[in-house]
Amino acid sequence: MNSNLNNHSGDRKKLLLGIIIMLIAATLFGTLGTLTNLAVKAGLSPVSFAMWRELFGTISLIILLAFGIGKPPKADRTPLSKIPRNQIRNLIIASIAFSAYSLAMFYAFVELSVALAMLLFYTFPAIVTIICAVTGVERLNSPKLIALILSLGGGALAVIGQLFGQSVQISTLGIALALGAALGMSVFYMIGRSGYQSLPPTYATTFFLAAGSIVFAICGLAFGEGATLIAPFVDASAYVWFILIFAGLAGAAIPTMLMVTSIRMIGASRASTMQIFEPVVAAILAAIFLAQPIYTIQIIGGALIIIAAFILQRKTKEPSIELPLSMPDLEARKME
């Protein structure tokens, strides 16, 4: 009896910690909208900012790892030669999905109003939850479903508030790109759950960001924006370098690492549901640093997501709603 109680308490603490980690990640990701705006005003192009953000994120993680921060104990490290090939394959697929999501959103922002693109993109938690339930990787129970609905609603309110007083730009291509970004992020989440367990989050994140910086550099060159990639050296002001370094560390390296950690701790569906907190933070920061108005519905949206977090951290044993399952994952069921 005591053993069961201790296990239940331990599982609940793990859920709560994983949710807090994802909320911190979402908060840091939420800085990117404001940082991008400030970078563009400082003379950088969006693709240049994205490349340098990913590159500085990579460098930041390499430095941290050199000092032993983020490294697992020596006894727990898996030599590269002993990492299963399927995990290497999964890591590459996840990297492609992550880069595809970034590129699709970058061009979606060109074709659509930013808020509309974000609204379409944040359908990805629903995609992740449905895939998890249908494949049997994770169960869909009543608390998860309620939390998902609350979180989606809260995220929608936070984004819709950004549309007030603005003309809405829309195109078929833009809609396809935003939904494609949602699909790419969904693949990243699904693979991140247990696809490359032999690699610690810091190692995997370093790989993702390095791949992203290469992809953005290639895109910049391919679309004739090579000059913008070296803009920081042309205008080497301390302000520009501060934005890039901060964006790389706090807007890319740390939150991506925390996101991967959270996905492994609490599962893809819960973690993706909590990432919807990002547009709430983005709206708050835009109000503080860009003098953009913040509306009551955005505050309500944030409150709904916090309620969703409270619901998700309550461990439940019996699912009251469950979609047909296949390919059961016994390890995942322990989390439920």
C-alpha positions, 0 to 999 in steps of 0.5 A, spaced: 500 500 500 505 504 502 509 503 495 503 504 491 502 511 494 509 513 494 509 511 486 503 515 485 506 521 489 512 520 485 509 520 478 505 526 480 511 530 482 514 528 475 508 530 471 508 537 475 515 538 474 514 536 466 509 541 466 513 546 469 519 545 465 514 546 458 511 552 461 518 555 462 520 553 455 514 556 452 515 562 456 522 563 453 519 561 446 515 567 447 520 572 447 522 570 439 516 575 437 519 581 440 526 579 439 525 578 431 521 585 431 527 588 435 532 585 430 528 587 424 528 594 426 535 594 427 536 592 420 537 584 420 532 580 415 528 575 418 532 569 415 538 572 418 536 573 425 533 566 424 540 563 422 544 567 427 539 565 433 540 558 431 548 558 430 548 562 437 544 557 440 548 551 438 555 555 440 551 556 447 550 549 448 557 547 445 560 551 451 555 549 456 557 542 454 565 543 454 564 545 462 560 539 463 553 542 464 548 538 461 552 532 460 549 526 463 554 522 468 559 518 465 556 511 467 550 513 463 553 516 457 552 511 451 558 511 446 556 514 439 558 507 436 553 504 440 547 508 439 542 504 435 541 506 428 534 507 428 535 512 434 540 516 429 535 515 423 529 518 428 534 524 430 535 526 423 527 525 421 526 529 427 531 534 425 528 535 418 521 536 421 524 541 426 527 545 420 521 544 416 517 547 421 521 553 422 522 554 414 514 553 413 512 558 419 518 563 416 514 564 409 507 563 412 509 570 416 510 573 409 503 570 406 499 571 412 498 576 418 502 573 424 497 572 428 493 568 423 499 564 422 500 562 429 492 561 430 493 555 424 500 553 427 497 552 434 492 546 431 498 542 432 497 540 440 490 537 437 494 533 431 499 530 436 494 528 441 489 525 436 495 521 433 498 519 440 491 516 442 490 513 435 496 509 435 496 507 442 502 511 444 498 515 449 491 514 452 486 520 451 482 521 457 477 526 460 482 530 463 487 530 457 481 532 453 478 538 457 485 541 458 486 540 451 480 544 449 481 549 454 488 550 452 486 551 445 481 556 447 486 560 451 491 560 445 486 562 440 483 568 445 491 570 446 492 570 438 485 573 436 487 579 441 493 581 436 488 581 430 484 587 433 485 593 429 489 590 424 488 588 417 488 581 416 492 578 410 490 571 408 492 567 402 491 559 400 499 558 400 500 561 407 494 557 410 498 551 407 504 553 410 502 554 417 498 548 417 505 544 414 508 547 420 503 544 425 504 538 421 512 538 422 512 540 429 507 534 430 512 529 427 518 532 432 513 531 438 512 524 436 519 522 435 521 526 441 517 522 446 522 516 445 525 516 438 532 517 441 532 516 448 540 514 448 541 521 446 541 526 452 536 533 451 543 537 450 546 533 445 539 532 441 538 540 441 545 541 439 544 537 433 537 540 431 540 547 432 546 546 428 542 543 422 537 549 423 543 554 422 545 550 416 538 550 413 537 558 414 544 559 411 542 555 405 535 559 404 538 565 405 543 564 399 538 561 395 534 567 395 539 572 394 539 574 401 547 573 402 548 580 404 543 580 410 547 574 413 553 578 414 549 584 417 551 583 424 559 584 422 557 590 417 553 593 423 557 590 429 553 594 434 553 591 441 545 592 441 545 587 435 550 582 438 546 582 444 539 581 441 542 575 437 546 572 443 540 572 447 535 570 442 540 564 441 541 562 448 534 564 451 530 563 445 533 557 442 538 553 446 535 553 453 527 552 451 528 547 445 532 543 450 527 544 456 522 542 450 525 535 449 526 534 456 518 535 458 516 531 452 520 525 455 517 526 462 510 527 461 509 525 453 507 528 447 500 530 448 501 533 455 507 537 453 504 540 446 498 542 450 502 546 455 506 549 449 500 553 447 502 558 453 507 561 448 502 566 444 500 569 451 507 570 453 508 573 446 502 578 447 505 580 454 512 582 452 509 585 445 505 590 450 511 591 454 517 592 449 513 594 443 507 598 446 502 593 443 495 593 446 493 587 450 486 586 451 482 582 456 480 576 452 488 575 452 488 575 459 482 570 459 486 566 454 492 565 459 488 564 465 484 558 461 491 555 459 493 555 467 487 552 468 489 546 463 496 546 466 492 544 473 488 539 470 494 536 467 498 535 473 493 531 476 494 524 475 489 519 473 488 512 472 482 510 469 481 514 462 473 515 461 474 517 454 479 513 449 480 512 442 481 506 439 488 503 440 493 500 436 501 498 437 500 499 445 506 502 449 506 499 456 511 504 458 507 510 456 501 507 459 505 507 466 504 515 465 497 514 465 
